[in-house]
């Protein structure tokens, strides 16, 4: 993020690191230093040492360290720029940005967020004392929502009349539309987006209200739930989790999060003492959601949803599906678990009727694969040989989706024992399933994708090169592709200029990839696609630099690696923010391409040398 260096220095100088840390844990003077129990990992004895003179902290327990900006990044789950902006707001410091366009974009976003905050307060007050909100208050009370809970979560009421909020906030047409608060009708008049609905404010990880989830009153026609429009500039449903800001500190301490489906589930969990719950906002769980939770130190996700919809079907509702969940476990180094809720009850209902049962389900979850196998076998008939065979087949099909053979095999043993079949026989059957799937994909080009399979970032980039080559020109390069098949396909496409000719000169796998992507032109924004593949390429480069630094005895090389790592980290953080994404790509992509070329040249040189001197 391009904040002027002088402003960053002013923010550091104006902020008392002891006071900031003291807001999150008890802190006491110990000589010239201050000591506290570290709030970043949870502990019983103080091991966090703070030096106000130096403006830094160090934890002897978890080895985390930094200055006040780093601490805010860690505890609030913010990027560097977000932490600086938060501290600047507290200190009353106006920030200046290195780019005039970025400064203007951030000023407008702040204006839109202020409008959404005014709308939140208006809706909330309307629910508390508006005459037209009486039925909504009665309904909420019947669901166990007393006035304290309504105030705590700032739940609101959108009047049924269509222009009340638009008149209250007094925005221009563009700002009304871009804030997601309203629209313009055919006559050119403003009208409210939400009408006649109970509203749940949705906050981002910084605590800014960016949108709303609206529930229609029982018995009223219309969709039961409706969220802020995706056209809003303040709101991105794929990167927002309801309850994350409220529960962020507990998630950091616990290292885990409970993922629910709805707003009332999150509130119910909180009322039951489970302050770890978040919910997707009317969308499936995405990689951006998982990445966001990882930023808050969540290494375990517990899926909590209605048990009647559990297994593969529920996984598809909460995420792209089982295979995608397994991929995220590997990519983000986390574990996916499932809370075993009583049949027919979601977390919100269970919190009201049996809070102890909800807490027990969340505290004693099952691994996702084990949960799916148990469901298949529980739903099957194990009384006869033929019915046991069908149940075993279905269970083995589920297990075969998992990418790790060390995880698959114990489950095969489990299925064999429960269905009374020979273990080796089931192993042969499981291997045949995976072999057939791989054979179809590689040799026939059959599209084995179903709802569980989504395009990877490299697929999207290759798709961009196929369908919109002019927009990708000069910004994509083969070195950005880590997967050899997609790299081969991209290079052939660049050389030949069109899909058919490129397919003739590549491997069957690469040709199949080109064909699959050529039949779907994709709708993702160019910068979003480039940001995703650049982020992955940057992480590869960072891992390479860390290896170089660890193996080098040259101080200058280690310093070079350190500086490059810091720069790459800052650039990847800028990719996360939409206002800075375009400039970050302009800075990062040329570096990554050149770095990739140098790495390839180094590898080629080493191969030539080894062939010339085999000894």
C-alpha positions in Angstrom: 0.0 0.0 0.0 1.4 3.4 -1.0 1.2 5.4 2.2 3.8 8.1 2.5 6.7 7.1 4.6 6.6 10.3 6.7 3.0 9.5 7.6 3.8 6.0 8.7 6.6 7.4 10.9 4.1 9.9 12.4 1.6 7.1 13.2 4.3 5.1 15.0 5.4 8.1 16.9 1.9 9.1 17.9 0.9 5.6 19.1 1.7 4.2 22.6 2.5 0.5 22.1 2.0 -0.3 25.8 -1.5 1.2 25.6 -2.4 -0.7 22.4 -1.3 -4.0 23.8 -2.9 -3.2 27.1 -6.3 -3.1 25.4 -6.0 -6.9 24.6 -4.3 -8.2 27.8 -3.2 -7.2 31.2 0.2 -5.6 31.1 2.5 -4.6 34.0 5.8 -2.8 34.3 8.9 -4.9 35.0 11.9 -2.6 35.3 12.3 -0.7 32.0 10.1 -3.2 30.1 6.5 -4.2 30.4 5.4 -7.8 30.6 2.1 -9.4 29.6 0.4 -12.7 28.8 0.7 -12.9 25.0 -2.8 -12.4 23.4 -1.5 -13.8 20.1 -1.3 -17.4 21.3 -2.8 -17.6 24.8 -0.8 -18.5 27.9 -1.0 -18.7 31.7 2.3 -16.9 32.5 3.5 -13.6 31.0 6.1 -14.1 28.3 5.4 -11.1 26.1 8.0 -8.4 26.7 7.3 -4.8 25.5 9.9 -2.0 25.2 8.2 1.4 24.9 11.5 3.1 24.3 12.2 0.9 21.3 8.6 0.7 20.3 8.8 -3.1 19.9 7.6 -6.4 21.5 8.8 -9.9 21.6 7.0 -13.1 22.9 9.3 -15.7 24.4 6.5 -18.2 24.0 5.5 -18.0 20.4 8.5 -16.0 19.1 6.3 -13.4 17.5 7.7 -9.9 17.5 7.4 -6.5 15.8 6.3 -2.9 16.4 2.9 -1.5 17.1 1.8 -1.8 13.5 2.8 -5.4 13.4 0.9 -6.1 16.6 -2.3 -4.6 15.2 -1.8 -6.6 12.0 -1.5 -9.8 14.1 -4.3 -9.1 16.6 -6.8 -7.6 14.1 -6.0 -9.7 11.1 -5.2 -6.7 9.0 -2.6 -6.1 6.3 0.1 -3.4 6.8 -1.9 -0.6 5.2 -5.0 -1.5 7.1 -3.2 -1.4 10.4 -1.6 2.0 9.6 -5.0 3.4 8.7 -6.6 2.0 11.9 -3.9 3.6 14.1 -4.0 6.8 12.1 -7.7 7.1 12.7 -7.2 6.7 16.4 -4.5 9.3 16.4 -6.4 11.8 14.2 -3.7 11.7 11.5 -4.7 12.3 7.9 -2.8 9.9 5.6 -1.3 10.8 2.3 -0.7 8.2 -0.5 2.0 8.0 -3.1 -0.6 7.8 -5.8 -3.2 10.5 -6.4 -5.6 7.9 -7.9 -5.2 5.7 -4.8 -5.8 8.6 -2.5 -9.0 9.6 -4.4 -10.2 5.9 -4.5 -9.7 5.6 -0.7 -11.4 8.9 0.0 -14.4 7.8 -2.0 -14.5 4.4 -0.3 -14.4 6.0 3.1 -17.3 8.3 2.0 -19.3 5.2 0.9 -18.6 3.4 4.2 -19.6 6.4 6.2 -23.0 6.3 4.3 -23.4 2.6 5.1 -22.7 3.3 8.7 -25.3 6.0 8.8 -27.8 3.6 7.2 -26.9 0.9 9.8 -27.6 3.4 12.7 -30.8 4.5 11.0 -32.1 0.9 10.5 -31.1 0.0 14.1 -32.9 2.9 15.7 -35.9 2.2 13.5 -36.1 -1.3 14.9 -35.7 -0.1 18.5 -38.5 2.5 18.4 -40.2 2.7 15.0 -43.9 2.2 15.1 -43.8 0.2 11.8 -41.2 -2.1 13.4 -43.5 -3.5 16.0 -44.1 -6.8 14.2 -40.4 -7.3 13.7 -39.7 -6.7 17.4 -42.3 -9.2 18.3 -40.9 -11.8 15.9 -37.4 -11.3 17.2 -38.6 -11.6 20.8 -40.3 -14.9 19.9 -36.9 -16.2 18.6 -35.2 -15.3 21.9 -33.7 -11.9 20.7 -34.1 -9.5 23.6 -33.2 -5.8 23.4 -29.7 -6.3 24.7 -28.9 -8.9 22.0 -30.5 -6.6 19.3 -28.3 -3.7 20.4 -25.2 -5.8 20.7 -25.5 -7.0 17.0 -27.1 -3.7 15.8 -29.9 -5.6 14.2 -32.2 -3.2 12.2 -35.4 -2.8 10.4 -35.8 -1.6 6.8 -39.2 0.2 6.4 -41.5 -1.2 3.8 -41.8 2.2 2.1 -39.2 2.5 -0.6 -37.6 6.0 -0.2 -37.2 6.6 3.5 -33.5 5.7 3.8 -32.6 7.3 0.5 -34.0 10.6 1.8 -32.3 10.1 5.2 -28.7 9.6 3.9 -28.9 12.2 1.1 -26.5 10.6 -1.3 -25.9 11.3 -5.0 -27.3 8.7 -7.4 -23.8 7.2 -8.0 -23.0 7.0 -4.2 -26.4 5.6 -3.4 -25.9 2.8 -6.0 -22.3 2.2 -5.2 -22.9 2.0 -1.5 -25.5 -0.7 -2.1 -28.1 1.2 -0.2 -30.4 2.0 -3.1 -31.0 2.2 -6.8 -32.5 4.6 -9.4 -35.8 3.7 -11.0 -36.9 4.4 -14.6 -38.2 7.8 -13.6 -34.8 8.8 -12.3 -36.0 8.7 -8.6 -34.0 7.1 -5.8 -35.4 4.1 -3.9 -34.2 1.9 -1.1 -32.6 -1.5 -1.8 -33.9 -3.1 1.4 -37.6 -2.8 2.1 -39.7 -4.5 4.8 -36.8 -6.7 6.1 -35.0 -7.4 9.4 -31.4 -6.4 8.7 -28.2 -7.9 10.0 -25.2 -5.5 9.5 -22.2 -7.2 7.9 -18.8 -5.9 9.0 -15.5 -6.6 7.3 -12.4 -7.7 9.3 -11.6 -4.1 10.2 -15.0 -3.5 11.7 -16.4 -1.3 8.9 -20.0 -2.1 8.0 -19.9 -3.0 4.3 -23.4 -4.4 3.7 -26.5 -6.0 5.2 -28.2 -9.4 5.2 -32.0 -8.9 5.1 -34.6 -11.4 6.3 -38.2 -11.1 5.2 -40.9 -11.4 7.8 -42.7 -14.8 8.1 -45.7 -15.0 5.7 -44.4 -12.3 3.4 -43.7 -13.1 -0.2 -40.2 -12.8 -1.6 -36.8 -14.5 -1.0 -36.3 -15.4 2.6 -32.8 -13.8 2.7 -31.4 -11.1 0.6 -27.9 -9.6 0.8 -26.4 -6.3 -0.3 -26.1 -6.3 -4.1 -22.8 -7.5 -5.6 -22.8 -4.2 -7.6 -22.0 -2.3 -4.4 -18.4 -1.0 -4.3 -18.1 -1.6 -0.5 -19.2 -5.2 -0.5 -17.5 -8.4 -1.8 -19.4 -11.4 -0.6 -16.6 -13.8 -1.4 -14.3 -12.0 1.0 -16.6 -11.2 3.9 -17.5 -13.4 6.8 -20.3 -12.4 9.2 -19.1 -12.5 12.7 -15.4 -12.4 11.9 -14.7 -8.9 13.3 -16.7 -9.7 16.4 -14.9 -13.0 17.1 -11.5 -12.3 15.6 -9.6 -12.2 18.9 -11.0 -15.5 20.1 -10.3 -17.1 16.8 -6.6 -15.9 17.0 -6.3 -17.3 20.5 -8.0 -20.6 19.7 -6.4 -21.1 16.3 -9.7 -22.3 14.9 -13.1 -21.1 13.6 -16.6 -22.5 13.4 -18.1 -22.0 9.9 -21.9 -21.7 9.8 -24.4 -21.0 7.1 -26.4 -18.1 8.5 -26.4 -14.9 10.6 -28.6 -16.4 13.3 -26.3 -19.4 13.6 -23.4 -17.1 14.4 -25.5 -15.1 17.0 -26.7 -18.4 18.5 -23.2 -19.8 18.8 -22.1 -16.6 20.5 -25.0 -16.7 23.0 -24.0 -20.3 23.8 -20.5 -19.2 24.6 -18.9 -20.2 21.3 -17.3 -17.0 20.2 -15.5 -18.6 17.2 -18.4 -18.7 14.7 -18.5 -17.0 11.3 -20.9 -17.4 8.4 -20.7 -16.9 4.7 -23.0 -14.2 3.4 -25.3 -15.9 1.0 -22.6 -17.6 -0.9 -20.5 -20.8 -0.9 -17.3 -20.9 1.1 -14.5 -19.6 -1.1 -10.7 -19.8 -1.1 -10.8 -16.1 -0.2 -12.8 -16.9 2.9 -10.4 -19.6 3.9 -7.4 -17.4 3.2 -9.0 -14.7 5.4 -9.5 -17.1 8.3 -5.9 -18.3 7.9 -4.8 -14.7 8.3 -6.4 -14.9 11.8 -4.3 -17.9 12.7 -7.1 -20.4 12.1 -5.5 -23.8 11.4 -8.7 -25.7 12.0 -12.2 -25.1 10.5 -15.2 -26.8 12.1 -18.2 -26.9 9.7 -21.5 -26.6 11.6 -24.7 -27.0 9.7 -28.0 -28.8 9.8 -27.3 -32.5 10.1 -30.0 -33.5 7.7 -28.0 -31.7 5.0 -24.7 -33.1 6.0 -22.1 -35.0 4.0 -21.4 -34.2 0.4 -24.6 -32.2 -0.2 -23.9 -29.8 2.7 -20.3 -29.5 1.7 -21.4 -28.4 -1.7 -23.5 -25.7 -0.1 -20.7 -24.5 2.1 -17.9 -24.8 -0.4 -17.0 -25.9 -3.9 -17.2 -29.5 -2.6 -15.2 -32.3 -1.0 -12.3 -32.2 -3.4 -12.0 -28.4 -3.0 -12.0 -28.8 0.8 -9.2 -31.3 0.6 -7.3 -29.0 -1.7 -7.7 -26.1 0.7 -6.4 -28.4 3.6 -3.2 -28.8 1.6 -2.9 -25.2 0.2 -3.6 -23.4 3.5 -2.1 -26.1 5.9 -5.3 -26.5 7.9 -7.7 -29.2 9.0 -11.4 -29.4 8.1 -13.7 -30.9 10.7 -17.5 -31.3 11.1 -19.6 -30.7 14.2 -22.1 -33.6 14.6 -25.3 -31.7 15.2 -28.6 -33.5 16.1 -30.7 -34.3 13.1 -33.0 -31.5 11.9 -31.4 -28.7 13.9 -29.1 -25.9 12.8 -26.7 -24.1 15.3 -29.1 -21.2 15.8 -32.0 -23.4 16.9 -29.8 -25.7 19.0 -28.3 -22.7 20.8 -31.8 -21.8 22.0 -33.0 -25.3 22.9 -29.9 -27.3 23.9 -26.8 -25.0 24.2 -24.8 -27.8 26.0 -25.4 -30.1 23.0 -24.1 -27.4 20.6 -21.0 -26.8 22.7 -20.3 -30.5 22.8 -20.7 -30.9 19.0 -18.3 -28.1 18.4 -15.8 -29.2 20.9 -15.8 -32.8 19.7 -16.0 -32.7 15.9 -15.0 -35.4 13.4 -12.6 -35.1 10.5 -14.5 -34.3 7.3 -13.6 -37.6 5.5 -14.5 -39.6 8.6 -17.8 -37.8 8.9 -18.7 -38.5 5.2 -17.8 -42.2 5.5 -19.9 -42.5 8.7 -22.9 -40.9 7.1 -22.7 -43.2 4.1 -22.5 -46.3 6.2 -25.2 -45.1 8.7 -27.6 -44.4 5.8 -26.9 -47.9 4.3 -28.3 -51.3 5.0 -25.6 -53.7 6.3 -27.9 -56.7 7.0 -27.2 -58.6 3.8 -24.2 -59.3 1.6 -25.6 -57.4 -1.4 -26.6 -54.4 0.7 -23.2 -54.4 2.4 -21.6 -54.4 -1.0 -23.5 -51.4 -2.1 -22.7 -49.5 1.1 -19.1 -50.4 0.8 -19.0 -49.2 -2.9 -20.5 -45.8 -1.9 -18.1 -45.4 1.0 -15.1 -46.3 -1.1 -16.2 -43.8 -3.7 -16.2 -41.1 -1.0 -12.7 -42.1 0.2 -11.3 -42.3 -3.3 -11.8 -38.5 -3.6 -9.2 -37.8 -1.0 -5.8 -37.0 -2.6 -3.6 -38.6 0.2 -3.1 -42.4 0.0 -2.0 -42.4 3.7 -5.4 -41.0 4.6 -7.3 -43.2 2.2 -5.9 -46.6 3.4 -7.0 -46.5 7.1 -10.5 -45.6 5.9 -10.5 -48.6 3.5 -9.6 -50.8 6.5 -12.4 -49.1 8.5 -15.0 -49.8 5.7 -13.8 -53.4 5.2 -14.3 -54.1 8.9 -17.7 -52.5 9.2 -19.0 -54.1 6.0 -17.3 -57.4 6.6 -15.2 -57.5 3.4 -11.7 -58.5 2.7 -9.4 -55.5 3.1 -7.2 -56.3 0.0 -10.4 -56.7 -2.1 -11.5 -53.2 -1.2 -8.1 -51.8 -1.8 -8.1 -53.2 -5.3 -11.6 -51.7 -5.9 -10.5 -48.3 -4.6 -7.4 -48.3 -6.8 -9.5 -49.2 -9.8 -11.8 -46.2 -9.2 -8.9 -43.7 -9.1 -7.2 -45.4 -12.1 -10.4 -45.1 -14.2 -10.8 -41.4 -13.3 -7.2 -40.6 -14.1 -7.4 -42.6 -17.3 -10.6 -40.8 -18.5 -9.0 -37.4 -17.9 -5.7 -38.1 -19.5 -6.5 -40.4 -22.4 -10.0 -39.5 -23.6 -10.2 -35.9 -22.6 -13.6 -36.7 -20.9 -14.6 -33.9 -18.7 -14.9 -35.6 -15.2 -15.6 -32.3 -13.5 -18.8 -32.0 -11.5 -20.0 -29.3 -9.1 -17.0 -30.1 -6.9 -14.4 -29.0 -9.5 -13.6 -25.3 -10.0 -11.0 -23.5 -12.1 -7.6 -23.0 -10.6 -6.0 -19.6 -10.8 -3.7 -20.9 -13.5 -6.8 -22.2 -15.4 -8.3 -18.8 -15.3 -5.1 -17.1 -16.5 -4.9 -19.6 -19.4 -8.6 -19.0 -20.1 -7.8 -15.3 -20.3 -5.0 -15.9 -22.7 -7.3 -17.9 -24.9 -10.3 -15.6 -25.0 -9.0 -12.2 -24.3 -5.4 -12.2 -25.5 -5.3 -8.5 -26.0 -6.1 -7.8 -22.3 -3.4 -10.3 -21.2 -0.7 -9.2 -23.6 2.5 -8.4 -21.9 1.1 -9.2 -18.5 1.1 -13.0 -18.6 4.2 -15.1 -19.2 5.0 -18.9 -19.1 7.2 -18.4 -16.0 4.1 -17.4 -14.0 2.6 -20.9 -14.4 3.9 -23.4 -11.8 2.0 -26.4 -13.2 4.0 -27.9 -16.1 0.9 -28.9 -18.0 -0.6 -25.4 -18.0 2.8 -23.8 -18.7 3.2 -26.0 -21.7 -0.3 -25.1 -22.9 0.3 -21.4 -22.4 3.7 -21.4 -24.2 2.3 -23.3 -27.2 -0.6 -20.8 -27.3 1.8 -17.9 -27.4 3.9 -19.5 -30.1 1.0 -20.6 -32.4 -1.6 -17.9 -31.6 -4.6 -20.1 -31.6 -5.9 -23.1 -29.8 -6.1 -25.7 -32.5 -2.5 -25.2 -33.7 -1.3 -25.1 -30.1 -3.1 -28.4 -29.3 -1.3 -30.2 -32.1 2.1 -29.6 -30.6 1.6 -30.3 -26.9 1.0 -33.4 -24.7 -2.5 -34.9 -24.5 -2.9 -33.4 -21.0 -2.0 -29.9 -22.2 -4.3 -30.3 -25.2 -7.2 -31.5 -23.1 -6.7 -28.4 -20.8 -6.7 -26.1 -23.8 -9.9 -27.7 -25.2 -11.7 -27.6 -21.8 -10.9 -23.9 -21.3 -11.6 -22.9 -24.9 -15.3 -23.9 -24.5 -15.9 -21.5 -21.6 -14.8 -17.9 -22.0 -15.0 -17.1 -18.3 -16.3 -13.9 -16.7 -13.7 -13.0 -14.1 -12.2 -9.5 -14.2 -8.8 -9.3 -15.7 -7.1 -7.8 -12.7 -8.7 -10.4 -10.4 -7.3 -13.2 -12.5 -3.9 -11.7 -12.7 -3.9 -11.0 -9.0 -4.6 -14.6 -8.2 -1.9 -16.1 -10.4 0.6 -13.3 -9.3 -0.1 -14.1 -5.7 0.7 -17.8 -6.2 3.8 -17.0 -8.3 4.9 -14.6 -5.6 4.6 -17.2 -2.9 6.7 -19.6 -5.0 9.3 -16.9 -5.4 9.3 -16.2 -1.6 9.8 -19.9 -0.8 12.7 -20.0 -3.3 14.3 -16.9 -1.7 13.9 -18.4 1.8 15.8 -21.5 0.6 18.5 -19.4 -1.0 18.9 -17.4 2.2 19.1 -20.6 4.3 21.7 -22.3 2.1 23.9 -19.2 1.4 27.0 -18.3 3.3 27.2 -14.9 1.6 26.0 -12.0 3.8 25.2 -9.9 0.7 23.1 -12.7 -0.8 21.2 -13.2 2.5 20.6 -9.4 2.7 19.3 -9.4 -0.9 16.9 -12.3 -0.2 15.7 -10.5 2.9 15.0 -7.2 1.1 13.3 -9.1 -1.8 11.1 -11.1 0.7 10.0 -7.9 2.4 9.1 -6.3 -0.9 7.2 -9.3 -2.2 5.2 -9.5 1.1 4.2 -5.8 0.7 3.2 -6.3 -2.9 1.1 -9.4 -2.1 -0.7 -7.4 0.6 -1.4 -4.7 -2.0 -2.9 -7.3 -4.3 -5.5 -8.1 -1.5 -6.9 -4.5 -1.7 -8.9 -3.6 -4.7 -7.8 0.1 -4.8 -4.2 -0.9 -4.9 -4.5 -4.0 -7.0 -3.8 -2.5 -10.4 -0.7 -0.7 -9.4 0.5 -3.7 -7.4 0.2 -5.8 -10.6 2.1 -3.2 -12.6 4.9 -3.4 -10.1 4.9 -7.1 -9.3 4.3 -8.9 -12.7 7.5 -7.6 -14.4 9.5 -8.6 -11.4 8.0 -12.1 -11.2 8.5 -12.6 -15.0 12.1 -11.5 -14.8 12.7 -13.6 -11.7 11.3 -16.6 -13.4 13.5 -16.1 -16.5 16.6 -15.9 -14.3 15.6 -19.0 -12.4 15.1 -20.9 -15.6 18.4 -19.7 -17.0 20.1 -20.8 -13.8 18.6 -24.2 -13.9 19.5 -24.6 -17.6 23.1 -23.5 -16.9 23.4 -26.1 -14.2 22.1 -28.8 -16.4 24.5 -27.9 -19.2 27.4 -27.9 -16.7 26.4 -31.3 -15.3 26.2 -32.8 -18.7 29.6 -31.4 -19.7 31.2 -32.6 -16.5 29.4 -35.7 -15.4 32.1 -36.3 -12.7 
